[in-house]
Amino acid sequence: METVYKIKIELESTDEVDLAHFLHLVAEDVEEGRLIKEQSTKGTVKYEKVERCEHCNGTGEVATDEDDGEGHIMQGVGAEKCLCQK
């Protein structure tokens, strides 16, 4: 499994400097591992950390090759359950 970080930021300001400063603070929090589930300072940041399979990217299926019956292999046309689903 790989760790996937999701960050949703909602900002509203009439001052670009305010926005830049807020984004700088968020970047520092990410870099230092200080993000909490939800924080607010002139805006809202929602942070989520989830585990996702690196084979199927969370879809639960992986592409497989299939034989067309005449000896030709068609790559990636089939699908089967991923190891993470078994």
NUPAMI-647030 format. One line per 3 residues: number of its first residue (from 1); their letters; for each residue x, y, z of N, C-alpha, C. Coordinates in nm, 2 decimals, m for minus. Each point is the difference from the previous one (the first is absolute). Layout:
BEGIN
NUM) A) X:Y:Z:X:Y:Z:X:Y:Z ~ ...
***
This chain:
BEGIN
1) MET) 0.08:m0.12:0.00:m0.08:0.12:0.00:0.09:0.12:0.00 ~ m0.05:0.11:m0.06:0.07:0.13:0.00:m0.09:0.10:0.07 ~ 0.06:0.09:0.06:m0.07:0.11:0.07:m0.03:0.11:m0.09
4) VYK) m0.13:0.04:0.00:m0.04:0.11:m0.09:m0.05:0.11:0.09 ~ 0.05:0.12:m0.02:m0.04:0.12:0.07:m0.10:0.08:m0.08 ~ m0.11:0.04:0.06:m0.10:0.08:m0.07:m0.01:0.13:0.08
7) IKI) 0.01:0.12:m0.07:m0.01:0.13:0.07:m0.10:0.08:m0.08 ~ m0.10:0.05:0.06:m0.10:0.08:m0.06:0.01:0.14:0.07 ~ 0.02:0.11:m0.07:0.02:0.13:0.05:m0.11:0.09:m0.05
10) ELE) m0.06:0.07:0.08:m0.10:0.10:m0.04:0.04:0.13:0.06 ~ 0.03:0.10:m0.08:0.04:0.13:0.04:m0.08:0.11:m0.06 ~ m0.02:0.11:0.07:m0.07:0.11:m0.05:0.07:0.13:0.06
13) STD) 0.04:0.09:m0.08:0.06:0.12:0.05:0.00:0.10:m0.12 ~ 0.01:0.13:0.04:0.02:0.10:m0.10:0.14:0.04:m0.01 ~ 0.09:m0.07:0.07:0.14:0.04:0.00:0.09:m0.13:m0.04
16) EVD) 0.07:0.02:m0.11:0.08:m0.12:m0.05:0.11:m0.03:0.10 ~ 0.05:0.10:0.07:0.11:m0.02:0.10:m0.05:m0.09:0.11 ~ m0.13:0.02:0.05:m0.06:m0.08:0.10:m0.01:m0.15:m0.05
19) LAH) m0.04:m0.02:m0.12:m0.01:m0.13:m0.06:0.14:m0.07:m0.01 ~ 0.10:0.08:m0.04:0.13:m0.06:m0.01:0.05:m0.04:0.13 ~ m0.02:0.09:0.10:0.05:m0.03:0.14:m0.07:m0.13:0.05
22) FLH) m0.13:m0.01:m0.02:m0.07:m0.12:0.05:0.05:m0.12:m0.07 ~ 0.02:0.00:m0.13:0.05:m0.12:m0.07:0.14:m0.03:0.05 ~ 0.08:0.10:0.03:0.14:m0.02:0.05:m0.01:m0.08:0.14
25) LVA) m0.10:0.04:0.08:m0.01:m0.06:0.13:m0.05:m0.15:m0.02 ~ m0.09:m0.02:m0.09:m0.04:m0.14:m0.03:0.11:m0.08:m0.05 ~ 0.08:0.06:m0.09:0.12:m0.08:m0.05:0.10:m0.03:0.11
28) EDV) 0.02:0.09:0.09:0.09:m0.03:0.12:m0.06:m0.12:0.08 ~ m0.13:0.01:0.03:m0.07:m0.11:0.07:0.02:m0.13:m0.06 ~ m0.02:m0.01:m0.14:0.02:m0.12:m0.07:0.14:m0.05:0.01
31) EEG) 0.10:0.09:m0.02:0.14:m0.04:0.00:0.04:m0.05:0.14 ~ m0.05:0.06:0.11:0.03:m0.04:0.13:m0.09:m0.11:0.06 ~ m0.10:m0.05:m0.08:m0.09:m0.10:0.05:m0.09:0.04:0.11
34) RLI) m0.04:0.13:0.00:m0.08:0.06:0.10:m0.15:0.01:m0.03 ~ m0.04:m0.04:m0.12:m0.14:0.01:m0.04:m0.09:m0.08:0.09 ~ m0.11:0.06:0.04:m0.10:m0.07:0.07:m0.12:m0.02:m0.09
37) KEQ) m0.10:m0.08:0.04:m0.11:m0.03:m0.09:m0.07:0.12:m0.06 ~ m0.02:0.10:0.08:m0.06:0.12:m0.05:0.05:0.12:0.08 ~ 0.05:0.10:m0.07:0.05:0.12:0.07:m0.05:0.12:m0.08
40) STK) m0.01:0.12:0.07:m0.05:0.12:m0.06:0.07:0.12:0.04 ~ 0.05:0.08:m0.09:0.06:0.12:0.02:m0.02:0.09:m0.12 ~ m0.10:0.08:0.00:m0.04:0.08:m0.12:m0.04:m0.09:m0.12
43) GTV) m0.03:m0.13:0.03:m0.03:m0.10:m0.10:m0.01:m0.13:0.06 ~ m0.03:m0.10:m0.07:m0.02:m0.13:0.05:0.09:m0.10:m0.07 ~ 0.07:m0.09:0.07:0.08:m0.10:m0.06:m0.05:m0.13:0.05
46) KYE) m0.04:m0.09:m0.09:m0.05:m0.14:0.04:0.11:m0.09:m0.05 ~ 0.05:m0.08:0.09:0.11:m0.09:m0.02:m0.04:m0.15:0.02 ~ 0.04:m0.09:m0.09:m0.04:m0.14:0.02:0.12:m0.08:m0.05
49) KVE) 0.03:m0.11:0.07:0.11:m0.09:m0.03:m0.07:m0.14:m0.01 ~ 0.01:m0.06:m0.12:m0.06:m0.13:m0.02:0.11:m0.09:m0.06 ~ m0.02:m0.13:0.01:0.08:m0.10:m0.06:m0.06:m0.05:m0.13
52) RCE) 0.08:0.00:m0.11:m0.06:m0.04:m0.13:0.10:m0.10:m0.06 ~ m0.05:m0.11:m0.06:0.08:m0.10:m0.06:0.07:0.06:m0.12 ~ 0.13:m0.03:m0.01:0.08:0.05:m0.11:m0.02:m0.08:m0.13
55) HCN) m0.06:m0.12:0.01:m0.03:m0.08:m0.12:m0.12:0.05:m0.08 ~ m0.11:0.03:0.08:m0.13:0.03:m0.07:m0.04:0.15:0.02 ~ 0.08:0.07:0.08:m0.03:0.14:0.04:m0.14:0.02:0.06
58) GTG) m0.04:m0.10:0.07:m0.12:0.00:0.08:m0.13:m0.04:m0.08 ~ 0.02:m0.04:m0.12:m0.12:m0.04:m0.08:m0.05:m0.15:0.03 ~ 0.10:m0.08:0.05:m0.04:m0.14:0.04:0.02:m0.09:m0.12
61) EVA) 0.04:0.05:m0.12:0.02:m0.09:m0.11:0.13:0.04:m0.07 ~ 0.06:m0.11:m0.06:0.12:0.03:m0.08:m0.02:m0.06:m0.14 ~ 0.06:0.06:m0.10:m0.01:m0.04:m0.14:0.08:m0.13:m0.02
64) TDE) m0.06:m0.09:m0.08:0.07:m0.12:m0.04:0.00:m0.02:m0.15 ~ 0.10:m0.08:m0.04:0.01:m0.04:m0.14:m0.09:m0.12:m0.03 ~ m0.05:0.00:m0.12:m0.09:m0.11:m0.04:0.04:m0.05:m0.14
67) DDG) m0.03:m0.13:m0.02:0.03:m0.07:m0.13:m0.13:0.01:m0.08 ~ 0.01:0.04:m0.12:m0.13:0.01:m0.09:m0.04:m0.14:m0.05 ~ 0.07:m0.10:0.03:m0.03:m0.14:m0.05:0.07:m0.03:m0.12
70) EGH) 0.06:0.09:m0.07:0.08:m0.02:m0.12:0.15:0.01:0.02 ~ 0.04:0.01:0.13:0.14:0.01:0.03:0.05:0.14:0.02 ~ m0.09:0.10:m0.02:0.04:0.14:0.02:m0.03:0.04:0.14
73) IMQ) 0.09:0.07:0.07:m0.02:0.05:0.13:m0.04:0.15:0.00 ~ m0.11:0.02:0.06:m0.05:0.14:0.01:0.04:0.06:0.14 ~ 0.08:0.10:0.00:0.05:0.05:0.13:m0.10:0.09:0.06
76) GVG) m0.02:m0.02:0.13:m0.08:0.09:0.08:m0.15:0.01:m0.02 ~ m0.06:m0.10:m0.07:m0.14:0.00:m0.04:m0.09:m0.06:0.11 ~ 0.06:m0.09:0.07:m0.08:m0.07:0.11:0.02:0.07:0.13
79) AEK) m0.07:m0.05:0.10:0.01:0.06:0.14:m0.02:m0.12:0.10 ~ 0.07:0.01:0.11:m0.02:m0.09:0.11:0.02:0.07:0.13 ~ m0.06:m0.06:0.11:0.02:0.06:0.13:0.14:0.02:0.03
82) CLC) 0.03:0.11:0.06:0.14:0.03:0.05:0.03:m0.08:0.12 ~ 0.13:m0.02:0.03:0.04:m0.07:0.12:m0.06:0.06:0.13 ~ m0.02:0.13:0.00:m0.05:0.07:0.12:m0.14:m0.03:0.03
85) QK) m0.07:m0.06:m0.10:m0.14:m0.04:0.01:m0.03:m0.14:0.03 ~ 0.11:m0.08:0.00:m0.01:m0.15:0.02:0.02:m0.03:0.14
***
